[in-house]
Amino acid sequence: MMWDVVKNFFMNIFGSINGYLMETLNLDGLFLGLYEQYVQPIPELFKILGAVFLLIVIVLGVISFVKKMLKLFIVIAIIMAIVFFASQYA
């Protein structure tokens, strides 16, 4: 019973904020306008080349991010091992 009241309260808040933002910002219209103005006139070959280039950049970025996180994990594991072994002998 109480759970339904709290749930409905937050759903109503979300609905009112979402409606206000939809009317105020109109992001759908802005994105469609940008697409129609800048992307639609470009020839299809350039769109395909741009999509391939964007895909390559995203893949290389993800690989770079994973490599950095792996290095960070290794450094944190080494520090934790040092602290663990130092605390056992202290």
Backbone as a printed PyTorch tensor [residue, N CA C, xyz], in Angstrom:
tensor([[[  0.8270,  -1.1920,   0.0000],
         [  0.0000,   0.0000,   0.0000],
         [  0.8690,   1.2520,   0.0000]],

        [[  1.7520,   1.3350,   0.9710],
         [  2.6300,   2.5020,   1.0580],
         [  3.5970,   2.5420,  -0.1180]],

        [[  4.0170,   1.3460,  -0.5450],
         [  4.9530,   1.2680,  -1.6680],
         [  4.3250,   1.8600,  -2.9260]],

        [[  3.0550,   1.6190,  -3.1600],
         [  2.3640,   2.1460,  -4.3360],
         [  2.2860,   3.6640,  -4.3010]],

        [[  2.0840,   4.2320,  -3.1220],
         [  2.0190,   5.6880,  -2.9920],
         [  3.3620,   6.3090,  -3.3400]],

        [[  4.4400,   5.7320,  -2.8000],
         [  5.7870,   6.2540,  -3.0710],
         [  6.1270,   6.0820,  -4.5490]],

        [[  5.8000,   4.9260,  -5.0990],
         [  6.0730,   4.6550,  -6.5150],
         [  5.3240,   5.6320,  -7.4100]],

        [[  4.0510,   5.8450,  -7.1410],
         [  3.2620,   6.7780,  -7.9440],
         [  3.7780,   8.2080,  -7.8100]],

        [[  4.2260,   8.5810,  -6.6150],
         [  4.7780,   9.9230,  -6.4130],
         [  5.9790,  10.1490,  -7.3200]],

        [[  6.9140,   9.2090,  -7.3070],
         [  8.1090,   9.3840,  -8.1280],
         [  7.8030,   9.2580,  -9.6170]],

        [[  6.8500,   8.4250,  -9.9890],
         [  6.4620,   8.3210, -11.3950],
         [  5.8190,   9.6130, -11.8810]],

        [[  5.0130,  10.2500, -11.0300],
         [  4.4000,  11.5200, -11.4010],
         [  5.4480,  12.6180, -11.5280]],

        [[  6.4240,  12.6270, -10.6120],
         [  7.4950,  13.6220, -10.7090],
         [  8.2670,  13.4250, -12.0020]],

        [[  8.6200,  12.1600, -12.3110],
         [  9.3410,  11.8710, -13.5480],
         [  8.5370,  12.2980, -14.7640]],

        [[  7.2460,  12.0000, -14.7680],
         [  6.3970,  12.3740, -15.9020],
         [  6.2990,  13.8690, -16.0960]],

        [[  6.1640,  14.6090, -14.9990],
         [  6.0430,  16.0680, -15.1380],
         [  7.3630,  16.6890, -15.5770]],

        [[  8.4860,  16.1990, -15.0380],
         [  9.7950,  16.7330, -15.4520],
         [ 10.0680,  16.3740, -16.9040]],

        [[  9.7580,  15.1340, -17.2850],
         [  9.9750,  14.7040, -18.6630],
         [  9.1360,  15.5310, -19.6390]],

        [[  7.8670,  15.7750, -19.2990],
         [  7.0190,  16.5930, -20.1610],
         [  7.5250,  18.0150, -20.2790]],

        [[  7.9600,  18.5870, -19.1700],
         [  8.4980,  19.9470, -19.1930],
         [  9.7380,  20.0310, -20.0720]],

        [[ 10.6420,  19.0620, -19.9220],
         [ 11.8680,  19.0800, -20.7210],
         [ 11.5760,  18.8470, -22.1980]],

        [[ 10.5860,  17.9950, -22.5010],
         [ 10.2300,  17.7630, -23.9040],
         [  9.7200,  19.0390, -24.5580]],

        [[  8.9240,  19.8030, -23.8230],
         [  8.3840,  21.0460, -24.3750],
         [  9.4490,  22.1250, -24.4530]],

        [[ 10.3210,  22.2020, -23.4520],
         [ 11.2930,  23.2840, -23.3730],
         [ 12.4700,  23.0810, -24.3200]],

        [[ 13.0830,  21.9030, -24.2580],
         [ 14.3090,  21.6860, -25.0200],
         [ 14.0640,  21.2400, -26.4550]],

        [[ 13.0720,  20.3870, -26.6770],
         [ 12.7540,  19.8720, -28.0080],
         [ 14.0020,  19.2740, -28.6740]],

        [[ 14.6760,  18.3600, -27.9770],
         [ 15.8930,  17.7710, -28.5040],
         [ 15.6490,  16.9570, -29.7710]],

        [[ 14.5100,  16.2910, -29.8650],
         [ 14.2120,  15.5110, -31.0680],
         [ 14.1960,  16.4050, -32.3030]],

        [[ 13.5330,  17.5440, -32.1760],
         [ 13.4830,  18.4810, -33.2990],
         [ 14.8450,  19.0390, -33.6460]],

        [[ 15.6470,  19.3140, -32.6270],
         [ 16.9910,  19.8370, -32.8930],
         [ 17.8600,  18.8140, -33.6030]],

        [[ 17.8230,  17.5650, -33.1450],
         [ 18.6390,  16.5270, -33.7740],
         [ 18.1840,  16.2500, -35.2020]],

        [[ 16.8730,  16.1920, -35.4090],
         [ 16.3750,  15.9730, -36.7640],
         [ 16.7240,  17.1430, -37.6770]],

        [[ 16.6610,  18.3540, -37.1370],
         [ 17.0430,  19.5250, -37.9240],
         [ 18.5170,  19.5010, -38.3010]],

        [[ 19.3670,  19.1370, -37.3600],
         [ 20.7960,  19.0280, -37.6680],
         [ 21.0590,  17.9410, -38.7030]],

        [[ 20.3640,  16.8200, -38.5680],
         [ 20.5330,  15.7400, -39.5400],
         [ 20.1110,  16.2020, -40.9350]],

        [[ 18.9430,  16.8300, -41.0220],
         [ 18.4530,  17.2640, -42.3320],
         [ 19.3260,  18.3470, -42.9440]],

        [[ 19.9210,  19.1970, -42.1050],
         [ 20.7110,  20.3020, -42.6190],
         [ 22.1270,  19.8880, -42.9930]],

        [[ 22.7580,  19.0110, -42.2020],
         [ 24.1730,  18.7340, -42.4060],
         [ 24.4660,  17.3290, -42.9370]],

        [[ 23.7270,  16.3270, -42.5140],
         [ 24.0650,  14.9580, -42.8870],
         [ 23.3760,  14.5350, -44.1780]],

        [[ 22.1340,  14.8960, -44.3500],
         [ 21.3660,  14.4570, -45.5070],
         [ 21.9770,  14.9000, -46.8430]],

        [[ 22.5210,  16.1160, -46.9560],
         [ 23.0890,  16.5100, -48.2560],
         [ 24.3960,  15.8030, -48.6160]],

        [[ 25.0670,  15.1640, -47.6740],
         [ 26.3440,  14.5150, -47.9490],
         [ 26.1070,  13.2830, -48.8160]],

        [[ 26.9740,  13.0490, -49.8080],
         [ 26.8250,  11.8300, -50.6320],
         [ 26.9720,  10.5620, -49.7930]],

        [[ 26.3400,   9.4930, -50.2450],
         [ 26.3010,   8.2480, -49.4820],
         [ 27.6930,   7.6590, -49.2650]],

        [[ 28.5780,   7.8150, -50.2310],
         [ 29.9280,   7.2700, -50.0940],
         [ 30.6510,   7.9100, -48.9160]],

        [[ 30.5090,   9.2080, -48.7610],
         [ 31.1520,   9.8940, -47.6380],
         [ 30.5150,   9.5010, -46.3060]],

        [[ 29.1940,   9.2380, -46.3260],
         [ 28.5390,   8.7810, -45.0980],
         [ 29.0930,   7.4270, -44.6690]],

        [[ 29.2810,   6.5260, -45.6440],
         [ 29.8270,   5.2010, -45.3310],
         [ 31.2550,   5.3330, -44.8220]],

        [[ 32.0710,   6.1390, -45.4910],
         [ 33.4490,   6.3400, -45.0420],
         [ 33.4890,   6.9700, -43.6470]],

        [[ 32.6100,   7.9140, -43.3780],
         [ 32.5540,   8.5340, -42.0590],
         [ 32.1450,   7.5520, -40.9910]],

        [[ 31.1810,   6.6770, -41.3140],
         [ 30.7450,   5.6730, -40.3520],
         [ 31.8700,   4.6790, -40.0600]],

        [[ 32.6090,   4.2730, -41.0810],
         [ 33.7360,   3.3570, -40.8820],
         [ 34.8100,   4.0230, -40.0370]],

        [[ 35.1220,   5.2840, -40.3390],
         [ 36.1190,   6.0200, -39.5620],
         [ 35.6750,   6.1520, -38.1060]],

        [[ 34.4120,   6.4760, -37.8890],
         [ 33.8860,   6.6050, -36.5330],
         [ 33.9470,   5.2730, -35.7940]],

        [[ 33.6440,   4.1930, -36.4790],
         [ 33.7230,   2.8610, -35.8750],
         [ 35.1550,   2.5170, -35.4790]],

        [[ 36.1130,   2.8360, -36.3420],
         [ 37.5200,   2.5770, -36.0320],
         [ 37.9540,   3.3860, -34.8200]],

        [[ 37.5780,   4.6540, -34.7660],
         [ 37.9440,   5.5010, -33.6300],
         [ 37.3450,   4.9640, -32.3300]],

        [[ 36.0890,   4.5380, -32.3760],
         [ 35.4360,   4.0060, -31.1740],
         [ 36.1040,   2.7150, -30.7220]],

        [[ 36.4050,   1.8130, -31.6590],
         [ 37.0400,   0.5390, -31.3040],
         [ 38.4240,   0.7780, -30.7160]],

        [[ 39.2190,   1.6420, -31.3390],
         [ 40.5520,   1.9270, -30.8090],
         [ 40.4780,   2.6140, -29.4510]],

        [[ 39.4950,   3.4660, -29.2640],
         [ 39.3170,   4.1120, -27.9650],
         [ 38.9540,   3.1230, -26.8780]],

        [[ 38.0830,   2.1830, -27.1940],
         [ 37.7020,   1.1630, -26.2180],
         [ 38.8930,   0.2750, -25.8860]],

        [[ 39.6740,  -0.0990, -26.8960],
         [ 40.8710,  -0.9200, -26.6460],
         [ 41.8500,  -0.1730, -25.7600]],

        [[ 42.0630,   1.1080, -26.0400],
         [ 42.9700,   1.9090, -25.2160],
         [ 42.4680,   2.0120, -23.7850]],

        [[ 41.1730,   2.2070, -23.6200],
         [ 40.5840,   2.3000, -22.2800],
         [ 40.7600,   0.9930, -21.5170]],

        [[ 40.5430,  -0.1310, -22.1810],
         [ 40.6920,  -1.4330, -21.5350],
         [ 42.1410,  -1.6590, -21.1240]],

        [[ 43.0840,  -1.2730, -21.9770],
         [ 44.4970,  -1.4240, -21.6280],
         [ 44.8540,  -0.5950, -20.3960]],

        [[ 44.3630,   0.6250, -20.3270],
         [ 44.6580,   1.4770, -19.1720],
         [ 44.0310,   0.9140, -17.8970]],

        [[ 42.8100,   0.4050, -18.0020],
         [ 42.1560,  -0.1700, -16.8260],
         [ 42.8710,  -1.4420, -16.3660]],

        [[ 43.3990,  -2.2250, -17.3100],
         [ 44.1570,  -3.4240, -16.9450],
         [ 45.4360,  -3.0400, -16.2020]],

        [[ 46.1210,  -2.0130, -16.6870],
         [ 47.3300,  -1.5380, -15.9990],
         [ 46.9830,  -1.0260, -14.6020]],

        [[ 45.8900,  -0.2940, -14.4920],
         [ 45.4690,   0.2090, -13.1880],
         [ 45.1340,  -0.9410, -12.2480]],

        [[ 44.4650,  -1.9710, -12.7590],
         [ 44.1340,  -3.1320, -11.9450],
         [ 45.4030,  -3.8320, -11.4560]],

        [[ 46.3880,  -3.9520, -12.3250],
         [ 47.6410,  -4.5960, -11.9370],
         [ 48.3490,  -3.7850, -10.8540]],

        [[ 48.3870,  -2.4760, -11.0030],
         [ 49.0350,  -1.6170, -10.0070],
         [ 48.3080,  -1.7170,  -8.6680]],

        [[ 46.9800,  -1.6730,  -8.6890],
         [ 46.2120,  -1.7780,  -7.4430],
         [ 46.4160,  -3.1480,  -6.8020]],

        [[ 46.4680,  -4.2100,  -7.6090],
         [ 46.6960,  -5.5560,  -7.0600],
         [ 48.0670,  -5.6560,  -6.4130]],

        [[ 49.0820,  -5.0650,  -7.0300],
         [ 50.4320,  -5.0930,  -6.4520],
         [ 50.4600,  -4.3220,  -5.1400]],

        [[ 49.8320,  -3.1560,  -5.1030],
         [ 49.8000,  -2.3590,  -3.8690],
         [ 49.0640,  -3.1270,  -2.7750]],

        [[ 47.9470,  -3.7620,  -3.1180],
         [ 47.2100,  -4.5290,  -2.1170],
         [ 48.0290,  -5.7170,  -1.6180]],

        [[ 48.7780,  -6.3610,  -2.5160],
         [ 49.6180,  -7.4850,  -2.0980],
         [ 50.7180,  -7.0080,  -1.1590]],

        [[ 51.3260,  -5.8650,  -1.4590],
         [ 52.3730,  -5.3130,  -0.5880],
         [ 51.7950,  -4.9920,   0.7840]],

        [[ 50.6370,  -4.3490,   0.8130],
         [ 50.0140,  -4.0090,   2.0930],
         [ 49.6380,  -5.2800,   2.8490]],

        [[ 49.1210,  -6.2810,   2.1650],
         [ 48.7240,  -7.5310,   2.8140],
         [ 49.9250,  -8.2350,   3.4400]],

        [[ 51.0040,  -8.3770,   2.6600],
         [ 52.1810,  -9.0820,   3.1900],
         [ 52.9180,  -8.2590,   4.2430]],

        [[ 52.9180,  -6.9350,   4.1050],
         [ 53.5720,  -6.0830,   5.1100],
         [ 52.7950,  -6.1120,   6.4260]],

        [[ 51.4760,  -6.2080,   6.3520],
         [ 50.6820,  -6.2280,   7.5780],
         [ 50.7840,  -7.5870,   8.2860]],

        [[ 51.0920,  -8.6480,   7.5540],
         [ 51.2360,  -9.9560,   8.1940],
         [ 52.5280, -10.0640,   8.9910]],

        [[ 53.5750,  -9.4130,   8.5240],
         [ 54.8740,  -9.5190,   9.1880],
         [ 55.1180,  -8.3950,  10.1920]],

        [[ 54.2240,  -7.4480,  10.2680],
         [ 54.4360,  -6.3250,  11.1990],
         [ 54.0080,  -6.6490,  12.5990]]])
